[in-house]
Amino acid sequence: MKKLTLSLLTIALCCSTLNSQTEIEHKKVISKELLLAIPRIQPKGRLQDKDYQPNFYLIDTIINNWETYLPKLIELIEDTTKYSSSPLTFWSDVRVGDISFIIINNLFRNETWLESTMPGLCWNEILENANNKIPIWEKYDEFIKQNGRKKLKSKVQDLWLKHSENIFWDKKSRCLKIHGTLPEKCS
């Protein structure tokens, strides 16, 4: 009886996840609640790399509707809602805006993991800190303390507005690219 109950519970949970994903795709809505429901993000690989992020189902929904979701993700960069349990390794005080920025940054990272396909979006450049001896989460936190989330959102929004007409999804590289723009090496 316990096995049957456990099996039914597993099926119900799987179905509710599928229904939620279908509902998200149908309504084309992304919210802080969805970002707060993100499971643990593995420290290796881009979010769109299934070998490294097998449980991050939301990324497929975002990829399939990137033209709609990217502006919404940019808006969420300012959201300071805190995760009760950090989805990131080594980064304890994580906010919805942080995950939103990470998703955007990952979507413009090519298959080498070393190059950004959107000029100006490399971590060091957008955070205005080229010191590679400091962990990225410390650079990020320092930028937010000094400049605020509004400035980060503004910088990402400016890049989006500058390039939005020429962005496309490259299925082979599994990333967003910009027509006529070469990848930028990130240090």
Steps between C-alpha positions, in 0.01 A plus 500: 500500500787739586659435158171573323452823697858607428457419130176698479664793677792489256263493201298790645814707554624429147165591349474822701847600376400429140175693542689793653748502212217483245318778683814714502551447126133568425480822702857611417544613859818500700491617856702515816299202627627289210856612560466427872393144411825431312676194639869490580709637214813298441829696515622365166356567156252747357139478609404378153750209517284197580804288588572734790154641581262206445228625739478859382182459292423873502792571266330317211190713546713814501692387190178421311361846579817705544363804313221529757691390810827693467343844557318355802822350635667839457220660703553242776868597545386759756298247703653460848285207613736269686523123454442310822763251383755610243480315167868587441813342640729746686245782473290521815297822476323447167213717373255453212681778309829311528354186344330706231835656407674160504237355265545789256879475520490123439270531199761723331793272589617281212587131515863569601370657825778759450334741259197724516299539182375841620773765513514660843334213689815325627500507881819707535382759251142545616609499867783744421758285679780318317665362817502123437629428851157580646222237474223605264233506772713747699539723190126480444412582862748790500352641178148478647611670825674783315262552208172328579293252305344780301834575331557132416149477356558819301827368355340168396194681363720732292679198351165333428357809331815548294501143366145363536416525129796278408484232770428138407518158666782280370387138545847355446672722757189508724530872562366834385718674242496832320514511120824660383669492841794283600517343848688701762764319708418520870781484752 
